[in-house]
Amino acid sequence: MLKQSGLDIPPNRGYISTTTSYDDALALAQQEKPANGQIWIYVINTKLAHDLGVEFKSVDKTFDTAHYPYKTYSENEWTVNAKIPSKAITYYRTIKSNNKMSHGVFDNFGRSGW
């Protein structure tokens, strides 16, 4: 659910968001039973989110590259509602109940490319 001030995570219990690698996120998501028929996985630039004022409790991994410095945080950080600015979202994927996957990239606020 996009809002002017950012993205509310998670919108409901049927959603999972994570900042771990995609393979880890997929494995985690497949263990869940989405109430609404699909699971959303958000990959977040947590360094940018932190710089924008989002507070995190635990660091999972740290990466620092010339093009994409960021830290990742434990999945359980996302089991509570947290507002993440949309520009801090690198991309998201949805996994539907039939295990089909879609991919979306936020290319601008309020728009997504498929």
N, C-alpha and C positions, 0 to 999 in steps of 0.2 A: 504494500500500500504506500504509494508515494504521497508525500505531503510537501508543502512548500519548505518546511524546515528540515526535511530529510525523510528517511525511511524508518518506519517503526519495525523493529525486529524483536521477536517474531510476531507476525500479525495474528496467528492463532497456533494452537498446539499441532496443527498439521504441517507446520513449517520448521525447518532446521536451517540455521545459518552457521557458517564456520569460516575460519580463516586458515585452516590447515590445507594441505595439498588436495587437489581435486580427487585423487584416488582414495585418500583417507576419508574425504567428505562423502564420496559415493558409498564406500563401505559402511560408514556410519548411518547414512540415510537409508540404506537398504535394510537395516535392522529395525527401522521404525515402521509403524503402521499409520500412515497419514490419514487423519480424520476427514480431510476434504478431497482425498483421491490423488493428491500430488504433494511432493516435497520440493521446497525451494532451497537451494544451496547458494548462499551469498559468499563470494570471496571479496574480502575487504582489505584495502590498504590501511592497515591498522596504524601505521606511522602517521599517515595523513589524518585519520580519524582522531588519533591522540592529539595531534597538533591542532585540530579543530575543537578540542575540548572534551572528547569522549574519554571517560576513565575506565581502565581495565584493572582487574584484580591480580591476574596471574599471567606470566609470560610462558608460552609453550616453547617457541623456537625464535631465534633471532637470525635475520638475514640482512646483509648490508652489501648491496651491489651498487655499481655506478649508476645504473638505470632505475633500480627499483628497491630502495632501502625500506624495510618494514619489519615489524615483529608480528608473530602470530600468537594467538591467545587460545586458551583451552576452550573446547566446545561448550563446556558447561557455563561459560560466560553468556552464552546466547539463549539459555533456558529462561531467562528473565527478560522482560521488555527493556529494550535499549533503543534509543533513537540514534541512528547513524546517518550523517549527512550523505546525500545521494552521490556527491562527487567523490566520496571515499570508497564507493563500491566499484571494484575493478570489473567484475562480471558476475553473472548469476546463471545457474542452470536449474531447470525444473525436471524432476523425475516423476512421471505419472504412475498410477497404480499398475499399469500394464508394462512397467519397466521401460517405456519409451522415454527418450530424453530430448529435451529441447535446450537450446543455448541462447542466451541473450547477453548483449554487451551494452552497458550504459554509455552512450556516446555524447549525451548532453542531459541536462536536468529535465526530467519528465519524459524523455524519449528513450526508446530502446531499439536496438537493431537485432534482427534475428538471422 
